Amino acid sequence: MPDFVRRVPPGDDRERLTCPDCGFVAYENPKIVVGSVVSEGGRILLCRRAIEPRRGFWTLPAGYMEMAETVEEGARREAWEEARARIELEGILAVYSVARIGQVQVIFRAGFAEPDFAAGPESLEVRLFAWEEIPWDDIAFPTVHWSLHRWREMAGRPLGAPAGNPTEAEAAAMRRNATPLDPQPGL
């Protein structure tokens, strides 16, 4: 089997991995991540990661989609794998494009279908946090910050169109646990 080379195939406008013998193009496309902000009584389910990257940091139950599953099935599966939680999806909360790492993240708003949850094999622990208890300095990824802030913004409201990537100023405010309209962190 020949080694693939990077070149611009005929009719294309960017370099692709291509077989020099037959011209087959091995397209590299973004990965799809699915997950949920699961809440109960105003508290949010977070999972402390037992795996890299960001082992020991808190995240939403989320992960890569598998072949032959819908985004909804993937989000429910990830909640089970990471938090042993059976969830009911309410709708899409946000869709984030993380181009620098080739990800598209589809995040749902959800509640529990059953009241039980426990750490799954990819989590050190799982907990429900009130907003003021969230360990903001130990959140694993920027999109978790974004998702949590979108959840709070939409609490008790119909979802409508999903949120997209925040501006740089909005993202910075979220890291400080503030919103652009609420410059006092923690309120």
N, C-alpha and C positions, 0 to 999 in steps of 0.2 A: 504494500500500500504506500503510495507516495506521500511525502510531507506536504501539507498545505502551505501556501504562500499568501502573503497579504498583497492584494493588488485590486485595482478598480476594474470590475468586470465590464464588458461591453454593455452599454446602455445604462450604466449605473453612475453615481456621482461620488461614491466613497469607497475606501478600501474595504475589502471583505476577505475572509479566509477562502481561498479558492484552490481547487485541485489543478495542478499544472498540466496533468495528462488529459483529463476529460472536461475540465471547466466547471465541475460541480461547485456551487457556492454554499458554504456552511454559514448561514446567517446567524449572527449573534444578536439576540433581542433582549429587551428588559425582562426581568423576573417580576412576577406579580405576587405581592404580599397581601394577605387578607387577615383582618382582625376585627376586634370589637372593643368598644368602651362599654363594659357590662356594669350596670348599676343596680343598686337595691336601696331604697330609702335614702337616696341622696349620697350614698357611699359608692365608691368605684373599686372594682376588682383589679388588683395589680399583682403581677407575678415577678418574683425575684429570680433572675436568670441563673440556671445551673450550667449553662453552656456559653462558650464564646460565640460571637464577640460580646463583650460587656458583661461577663459573668459577675454575678453579685449585684447587678443593677436592676432596677424595677422597670417593668414594661407592661404593655397590654398583652392579653392572650392573642398572639398573632404569629404568622409565619408564611412560608411559601406555599402557594397553591400546588396541588398535585394534578397530574394528568387525569382527565375524565371526571373532574368535579367542577361544580359551579362555584362562583365566588361565595355564595351563601353557604353551600356545603363546606367549603374550605374554612370559612370563619367559624362555623359550628364545630368542625373537627379540631381546629386549633384551640378553641376554648376547652374542649375535652382533653386534648393531649397535654396542655400546659396547666390547666386548673381543674381538671376532672369536673367541669361545669357543663351542665345541659342548659343551653341558652335559647331565647327567642329573639330573633332579629326584628328590630322595629323599622329599619331602613338604612340607607347609606348616609353616613354622617359626613364623610370627606373622601376625596380622591387626591392623593399627593403624588407628584412626579419628582423622583429623586434621581435626576439625570446623572449626577457624578458617580453613582454606584449602580446605575441601570435598573432601578426599581420603579414600579408603579404600585402604590399602596391604596387598597380599598378598605376603608374603615367603617364599620357599622356601629349604630347605636343599638344596644341590646339590654335585655333583662334576663333574669333567671327563669328557666322553665321548671326547674326543681331547685329547692333551697340549698342543696349540698354542694360543696366544692372542697378540693384538697390539692396539694401540690402534685402535679404530674411529673413524669421523668425528666422534663426539661426545666423544671422549676425547683428552687431550693425551698421556697415557701410562697404562699398566696394569702392575700389579705384584702379586706374591704377597708378603704380609707375615706374618711370625710375629707372635703376639699382642703381644709386647713391642716390636715395630717399628712397630705401627700409628701413624700420625701423628694422634693424638687431637685435637690442637689445630686440625688442618686438615680435620676431617671436615665434610662439607657440611651435613648435616641431622640433627636429633635422632633421627629414626627409623633412621638408619644406626647411631648409637650403640646404640639399643635392640636392633636386629637382631644386631649383633655380640655384644652381651652375651648375648642369648638363644642364639645359636649356641654360645658358650662354655659356657653353662649346660647345653646339651643334647648336648655333644660325646660321641660314643660311646653315646648313649642313644636309645631309640626316641622318636619325636617326640610321640606322643599328641596331645592337644588343643593348638592353636596358642596362643601367648601373645597377650595383648592389651596395651593401653596400660599403661605403668608408672605407679605413683603418682608424685607430685611428688618425694618423697624418693628413690625408686628412680631416677628420671630424673636428679636432681642427682648421685647417686652414680656413675651411668654417665658423666656428663660429666667426672667426676674420674677415670675409669677404675678405679673401685672398685665393689664391690657392697654393698648394705646389710649383708650378712653379713661382708664383708671391708673394713673401714674404712681399710685401708692401701693407698693408690693404687699401682698398678703391680705388685702381687704376683700 
